[in-house]
Amino acid sequence: MRRPGGSQAGGARMARMSAIVHVVLVEWQDGADPAEADALVDRHLVPLPGVLTLDRGPSVSTEGLESGFDWALVIRFASADALAAYLPHPEHVVVGSFLQAHAARLVVFDVAAAR
């Protein structure tokens, strides 16, 4: 598919150079402890290279449109390359394994940051 004003390859190159926002939404299984997830994230993910910002926790929205999701993790990476390096990183594997083991439902969505 060709993008207006550029090629697909050019768009992919641009996405690799821009910041990436990594969003994880979790609906916990009964008995799961979100505080344990918070502690694991703080211990294992905050110090990783390429992480610009990190937020995690329950929704504070007053809209009530969470569709059953209880908790979110939002990480802004310096680049797509930083995200690619993060995915197999042992510290990410610790957190990802916990989330997968305790989630009834989990969604991951990555988007190129506007700035």
Secondary structure by P-SEA (a helix, b strand, c coil): cccccccaaaaaaaaaabbbbbbbbbbccccccaaaaaaaaaacccccccccccccccccccccccccccbbbbbbbccaaaaaaaaacaaaaaaaaaaaacccbbbbbbbcccc
